[in-house]
Amino acid sequence: MTFTPRRLALSILFLSLFAMAMKPSVDTDSFWHLRAGAWMLDNARLLTLDLFSYTRLNQTWINHSWLSQIFMAIIYRIGGYGGLNLATAVVIVVAFVFVYRAGEGGGYLRAFIIILAATTSGVYWSARPQILSLLLTAIFVYILYDYLWRDANRLWLLPPLMLLWVNLHGGFAIGFILLVVAFVGELLRTSLRTSLRGAYFATKQSQSVTEIASQRTLAMTNSKATWIGGYGLACAVVACLNPYGAQMLLYPFRTVSIGVLQNFIQEWQSPNFHQPEAQVFIVMLLATVAAIGFSRRRLDLTDFLVFAVFSALSLLAWRNVAAFAVVVAPILMRYANSAVEELQEKYPKLKLQNPSGLTHSVSLRGAPRDPKGLTLINGFIVIVIAFAVLLKMADAMSAKTNDEAIAKLAPVKAAEYLKANPVAGKMFNAYNFGGYLIWALYPHQLVYVDGRTDLYDDELLKEYLNTALAGDGWEKTLTDRDVGVVLVETASPLARALAVSPSWNVRYQDSFASVIVKNQ
């Protein structure tokens, strides 16, 4: 095999992506997913009731990520946290392979945009079911854009992919948003085109109203909107094939209707542009606007609608930025490529010897070609980079690295103390600690709240916030809930209030978390 510069650049791109993604990937929500998956493996049945909290015990829980949780539990049992890191990195790389293939233009330009999109979405690279939504979004994007831009009709793959998606993660709604926006865009395009054509023929060729209507009907029947709409309906039908039936289709609306989400949980809030992660997002957004503005390609209506909708969703909620990066990256490639060609025609000095990027082999100016020598050099470069990536992989797989990372985000020592020294009564815990406490203490101690916001309604989340902030009536809440132990952040208002209360005693405390027990 000849190791051309094209293969070299692609190898460097995706090895770099793998290195970016190969890191401790467990976050606070990963743990309750792991516990749910382990429970289903141990009991050989689906988990559809809440067993982990006493505030919602035995109530119906729409566990939309049940299949992902089983996969996570299997991977953990085989490879531990390192195995989860590896699986997450592989999923991310495969997702961006589809994003790369969905785009158009020179390979070097596409590679740069892939790095930009990866950096934009990187804040949500974690061992959670949402990473599979990132992959399936990328596959949907590839199939849909391939049809819209290159007439490659593989839309028949969408329904089976949706069947898988709806059982993996609630992010399946992204697929429907893509299909609806594409359908509307193509429908408007076809309607405008046939209306203008009908007006022209009615004026120039005196066609009858019946003939014009017949032509419009034929055009609509053969339009891309019809195909997208038909397969979209098929996706809606197969999406009902899950443990919860048709009500799963309403799940996304139920989640976004929880008002406390926007006020309390950062990923449901608008991006904070003082943060570096949000600044990368705004760079990508503005780069797309600039590429469209400077491109000589006429702005496609469907492209515009997709870009506008996903930009709006990302500006409304930070959690949508990852989907934005995957969906918009190929659009940026498409128009940036045209803009670059325009600039190269205006300013010939900017024109590269190989303007098409990775689509052709490259040789040094004035140097004789030496395919064999070039292959050896390129192969050596890849081997060196791959070795560096393996070192990064070994570090991310090590127990020490993962234990240190988990200790920075979860109350590991506090949970160990409580497990070794059980106390009477229920536990009130910090929201961000809930997932890990489910993992570490179930079934001996149930949690008050955790990251399953769809399970807890506004009323309970408001009660939690008021108590955690030591607001009016916090003592009554702890009494009414029969709370005997509190495990919260050491610096929290509740921990400070309990520390000076004669009714409570601090049993364990470090710089991160405190275990405070009610006096008997």
N, C-alpha and C positions, 0 to 999 in steps of 0.2 A: 504494500500500500504506500503510495506517495504521500508524504506528509506536507501538503501544500500550506502556504500562508493562510489560506481560508480555514483549513482544519486547525492550524495552530491558533488562530484568533478565536475560533469557536471553543476550542479546548480551554484556552485561558479564560474565556468568558464564563463558561459553566463550572470550571474548577473554582474560579473566584466566587461565584454564587454559592457553591457548595461550602466553601470556607466561611463565607459570611453567615450562612445558615447553621453551620455545625457548631453549636454552642449550647450551654445549658438552656433548655427550652421550656422547662416546667414553670408555670405561673400559679397564682393562688387558686384559680379555677380548675387547673389540671387534676388536683387531688380528689375532688368529689367525683369527677368523671372516672378516675381510676377506681374509686371505691364502688361506684355504681357498676362498672364493668366487671370488677371482681365478684360482686354479689351475684350478678347474672351468670357468670361462669360457675360459681359454686352451687347455685340453686337451679341451674338449667332452665330458667324461665325469665321472661321479661320483667323488668321493674317498672310498674305503672302506678305505684303508690309511694308516697314519701315515707321512708323509714329512717331518715337521718336527722330530722328536726322534731322537737316536741311541740313546736308551734303549728306545724302542719302535719303531724303524725297521722299516717294512714289515709290522708286525703289524696285525691287523684292528682297525679303529677304527669303532665304531658312531657315525657322524656324523649324529646325529638332527636337526641343524639345517641340513642341506645346502641345502634350498630357500631358507631365510632368508639363508644366506650368499651365494647367487647374487644375490638381490635386493639385499643390502647392497653387493656388489661393483659391480653395475650403477649403483646410486645414487651410489656413491663416484666412479665413472668419469665420471658426468655432472656431479655437483655437489660433489665433494670432501667434506671433513668437514662443511662447512656444509649440504650436501645431506642428509647423514645426520642432522644436527640437526633440519632441517625435517621430514624423514620421521618421525622419532621423535615430534616434537611433534604432528604430524597424527594419528598412531596413538593417542596418549594422549587427545587431544580426542575423537576418534571413540569410543574406549572409554568415556569418561565420558558421552557422549551416550546410549549404551545403558544405562549405570548409572542415569542420570537417568530415562530412560523406564521402566526396570524398577520404579522406586519408586512410592509412593502418597503422596497428601496434597498440601498446599499447596506452591506452587512456591517460595516464599521459604524455607520449611523445607528442601525438597529441595536448593535451591541451597546453603544453609549446609552441609548434610551432604555434598554433593559436594565442597566445598572441604575439609572435614575428611578425607574419604576420599582426596582427591588429595594432601593434605599427608602423610597416613599412608603412602601408597604411593610418594611422590616419591623416596625414597631409592633406588629401583630403576628410575628413569627413565633408561635409558641405551640407546645404539645397540647393542643386542644382540638376538638372537632372542627372549629372554624378554619383550621388550616386545610381541611379537606374541601371546605367551601371555596377556598382560594383556588385549589386545583380544579374543581369542577367549573368555577367561573371561567378559568382560563380555557378549559376545553370547550365550553359553550361559546366563548368569544371566538375561538379558532374556527369552529364549525359555522357559526353565524356569519362571520366576516368573510370566510372563504366562499360562502354562498352569495353574499351581497356584492362582494368586490370581484370575485373570480368565477362566479357561476358554477362552483363545485357543490352540487347538491348532496350533502350528507345529513340533511335535517332529520332523516329517519333515526339517527343515533340519539337524538335529543330525548325522546320518551324513555328509553331504557336508562339513560343517564339520570333523568329526573327521578325515576323510580329508586335508583340508588341514592341520589342526593337527599330525597325527602326522608330517608331512613338514617342518614348520616348526620344531618345538621339542619337547624332551622334556617340557615342561610340560603336554602333553596329558593327563597323569595327573590334573590338576586337574578336567578335564571328567568323567572317570570317577568321581572322588570325589564330585562334585556329583550325578551320576546315581545312584550307589549310595546315598548318604545320602537323596536324595529318594525313591528306590524304597522303602527301608526305612521311612521315615517314613510314606509313603502306605499301605504294606502293613500296618503296625501300626495306623494309623488305621482302615482298612477292616476289619481283623480285629476290633478292639475294638468298632467300631460294630455289625458283624453279630452278634458274640457277645452284646452287650447286647440287641440287638433280638430275637435268637433266644430268649434267656432270657425276655424280656417276653412274646412271643407264645406260648411254650410254657406259661407260667403263666396268662395271661389268656384265650387263645383255644384252648388245648389242641391246638396243631398237632403233627403227628407229627414224629419225628426226620428222616424222609425229606424232608418238606416244608421243614423248617428248613435241612437240608443243601443242598437245591436252591436255596433263597434265598441262602445263603451263597456257593454256587458262582457264581450269577448276579451277585451283588454284586462278587465278586472279578474276574469276567470284565470287568465294565464299569468297574472302578475305575481311577483314575489310575495306580496302581502298575503295572497291566498294560501301559498305554501306555508308561510310562517304562521299564519293564523290557524291553519289546520293542524300543524304539528304542535302549536301552542295549546290547542284544545286537547290533543292527545296527551300532552304533558300534564294538564290539569286532571285528566281522568286517572292516569297512573299514579299521580301524587296522592290519590285517596287510598292507595294500597300500602297502608302502614298500620301499626297497632291501634291508631286512634281514628282512622277513617277520614271522612271529609272535614272533620273539625280541625285537622292539622292545617288546612288551607287558611284558617282564620288565626292560627297561632301568631304569625308576625304582627297582625293588627293588635292582638291582645297584649303583646309585649310592649309595643311602642306606646300603648295607651296608659302605661304606668307612669304617672306624672313625676314620681320621685326620681326616676331614672335620670331625667335631664338635670335635676337639681343636685344630685348626689354622686352619680357614677360618671367618672370623667369620660369614658369612651362613648357615652351617650350625649355628651355636650359638644358644642361647636369647637373646632380646633382653636387652641391657644397659640397664636402666631409668635409668641415670645419663646416658644419651645423649638429647638432645632428640628425635631421631627416634623412639626407643622410647617416650618419654613421650607423644607424640602418639598412638601406637598404643594405649597403655593408656587414654588419654582416650576414644578411640572405643569401645574394648571396654566400659569402665565406663558410657559414655553409652548403649550398647545395653542393658546390664543395667538401668539406671535407666528407660529408655523402656519396656521390657517390664514392669518392676515398677509403674510409674505408669499404664500404659495400661489402659483399660477393655476393650480387645479381649482376648478369651481367647487365651492363648498357643497358637499352632498347633504341633502336634507336629513337623512337618517343619521349620518355621522354627527351632524350638529345636535340633533335631539338626544342622541346617546351621550355625547359630551356634556350637554347642558343638564340633563337629568342627573347623571352621576356626579357632576360638580356640585349641584344643589344638594344632593344627599350627603356628600362629604362635608359641605359647609354647615349642614344642620347637625350632623353627628360624626364625631371623630372616628367611630368604629367603621364607617363606610369608606375610609381613605384607602384601605387595602384593595377593596373592590374597584374603586376609582383607578388605582394604579394599573391594575390588570386590564380593565375595560378600555381605558383611554390610551394606554401605551401604543397599541397598533394604530390608532387614529393619529397620534403624534408622529409616528414613523411615516405614515402615508403622506401627510402634508409637509413634514419637515424635509422629506426627500425631494418633493417638488420645489420647495423653497430653496434648498441648496442648489438644485439644478438651475433655478432662476438666477441666483447670485453668481454662479459659475459662468453663466452666459454673459452677465453684465460685467463681471470682473474676471477675465480669463486667467489672471495670475493665481486666483484661488483654486483653479481647476487642478485636481490631483492627476497624477499619471494614470491612476486606476479609479475613475470617478464612481464606478459601480461598487466600490467597497470589496466585499468578500465574494462577489460573484465571478471574479476572474483571478487568475494567479498574478502575483506581483513580483517584479524583479527590480533590483536596485538600478537607478539611472546610470547608464554607461557601463554597467557590469555585465559580463557574460552570464547566461543562464547556466546553472549547474544543478539540475533537479535532484541528483543523488546527494550532493553535498548539502543542498538546502533541506532535503528531507532529514538528513542526519542531524543538522543543527536544530531544526524545528522539533524533532523528536526528543533531543537532549533537553531543550527548553521545557517541554511538557513534562518530562520525567522529573526535572528539578522542582517544577511547580507542584506536581503531584506529590512529591515527597514532603514538601512543606505543608500541603493540605493534609497528608496523613498524620503529620505531627499535631496539627490542629485537631484532627479527628480523635487521635489518641487522648489528648487532653480533655476533650468534651465527653469522652466515654468513661473517664476515670471516676471512681466513686468519690475521691477526695474533692475534685472540682465540683461535682454535682451537690455533694453535701454542703460545701461552702456556699454555693449559690442559693440552695434552699434555705439555709440558715439566715440569709439576708432578707428573705421575703416571708418566712413562716415562723411561728413561735415554737420552734423545735424543742428547745430546752424547757419552756413552760409546759408544753404538752407532756414531755417525759416526766416532769415533776408531778403533774396531775394524775397521770396514769399510775405512777408509783405510789401516790398518796391520794386515793379517791376520797371524795367528801360527799356528804349527804346533800340532797337538793339538786335542782336543775342548774344549768350553766347559762349565763349570759355572756356572749362572746362578741368580739369585734367582727364586723361584716367581712373584712378582708382575711380574717383568720378562719372563718367558717369552713372553707373548703379543706384546708389542711387538718382542722380538728376532726372533720368527718373521716378523713383518711387515717389519722393517728389514734382516735379515741373510740370510734364506733366498734362494737355496739354498747360499750360501757358507759359512754356519755353522749347524749344527743345535743345538737346545737340549737341555738335560738334562731340564727339566721346565717345564710351563706350566699354564695354568688348566684343561686338559682332565682333570679329576680322574677321570672315568670311564675314561680310558685307562690311568692309572697306578694300580697296586694299592697296598695298605697297605704292603707290603714296600719298594717304591721310595720312597714318600712318607716313610716312617720313615727310610730312608737319607738322603734329602734333608734332613730336619729335623735329624738328628744332625750332618750335615756343615755345614749352614748355621749351626748353633749352636756349631760347633767342638767337638763332643763327642768322646768316646773313639773313636779310629780314623779321624778325618777325613782324615788324611794318606794312610792306606791306601786309602780310598775314591777320592780324587783320583788316586792312582797306578793303582789297578785299572781305573779308568774312562779312563785315558790322557788326563787333563785337562791341557791346556797353557795355558788361560786361564780366569780366573774373573771374572765380571761380577756383582757383588752390591752391596747397599747399603753405602755408606761406613761407616755406623755399626754394621754387623752384626758379630757375634762372629768370623765367618770372615774378614772383611776385616781386622779388628784382628790376628788370629792370623797371617795371611799377611804383613802389613806388617812383622812382626818376624822372619819366617822367612828364613834365608839362601838358601833354595831358590827364593824368589819375589821378583818385582820389580814395584812399583807403576808402571805405565806412564801411566795417566791417572786423575785423581781430581777430583771436584768435591764439593759438599756433599751430593749425592744418590747418586751411584754411583761405583764404582771399577773400573778394568780392571787386573787383576793377572796378570802373565805368569810362567810357570815358566822359570827360568834353564836354558839348554841346557848 
